[in-house]
Amino acid sequence: MKKLNRKRTVYASLYRIPAEDKLIANMIFIVGSNGKLEDYFPGPFTIGEYFGSRLRAQEATAVVCSYLKDVHPRMKVKPEDVKLYPYGKADGLLFRLKHR
């Protein structure tokens, strides 16, 4: 039996608290290749530490991947599968996915 490699897209809304050097997620949700919502992490919650003056998208997607590998160890997620959205846009997308 051939194992299928399912493509997933992860949408995340993040912000950094500069005084505490923490990266906070407003929400993270995973959409499968069929366009259905697979998992949803409501926020805000801390997903990791961030030490630096400016949060770059590439670094943020790597932190999201690391967090998801801790939560779902068998899931294969690469940084290029993560899309960073502002909270309002991510919330609108999540609403449309939930109410199909």
N, C-alpha and C positions, 0 to 999 in steps of 0.2 A: 504494500500500500504506500503510495506516494504522499509525503508530508507536504501540506500546502503552507506556504509562507504568506500569512495574511498581512496585508499592509494596513497600518493604523495611522491615524493622524491625531496628534495630541494638541489641544488648544489650552493655552494658559494665560492667565492675567496675573502679572506679578508687580510688586513694587519693593523698594528697599527702604529700610529704616536706617538712615545714616548714623544716628547717635548710638544705635545698638549693633550695627553691622550685621543685620539679619535680613534675609530675603523672605518676603511674605507673599503667599499666593492668595489672591482673591478667590480664584477657582481654577481647577484643572479638570478637563474632561477628555475622554478618549472616544474617538469615533472610528468604527471599523470600516473595512473596505466596502461594505454594503451601505454605508451612510447612516447606520444606526448607532445610537449612543451605547457604548459598552460599559463605561464606568464614569463616575462623577465624584469629585472631591470638592465639597463646598468649603468656602473659607470664611474669613481669613485664617490662615495657619502658617506657621514657620516651616519652610522646606529646607532651609540650610543657612549656613553662615556665609557672609560675603565680606571680604576684606578688600577694599579698593576704593578709589575715588569715584569711579564711574562704572555703572553696570552696562556691559555690552550684551547685545542680543546673543552672540555666540556663547558667552559664559553663562547667561541665564538659561539657555536651552540645555546646556550640559548639566546644570544643577537640577533642572526638571527631570532629565533622563535618569540621573542618579537617584532622585527621590522615587521615581516610578520603579526602578530596579529593586529598591528596598521593599516597596509595597507589593509589587508583582514580580518576583524573581524570575519567573519563566517567560515573561513578556520581553520581546526584542524590540526596543525602541532606540532609534538613533537620533542625534540632535537635529538632523535635517527633517525628521518627522514631526518636530515640535513647532507650532505656530504661536507666536506671542501676539496677543490682542489687547487693546485697552479694555477695561472692565465693561463699559457699555456695549461695545461691539461683541465681546465674548458672551455676555448675558443675553443679548438678542439672538445670537446663533444657538445658544443652548435652549432658549425658549422655543425656537422653530424646530429644533431636533426633538424636543420632548412632545410637541403638539402636532406631530405629523399625522 
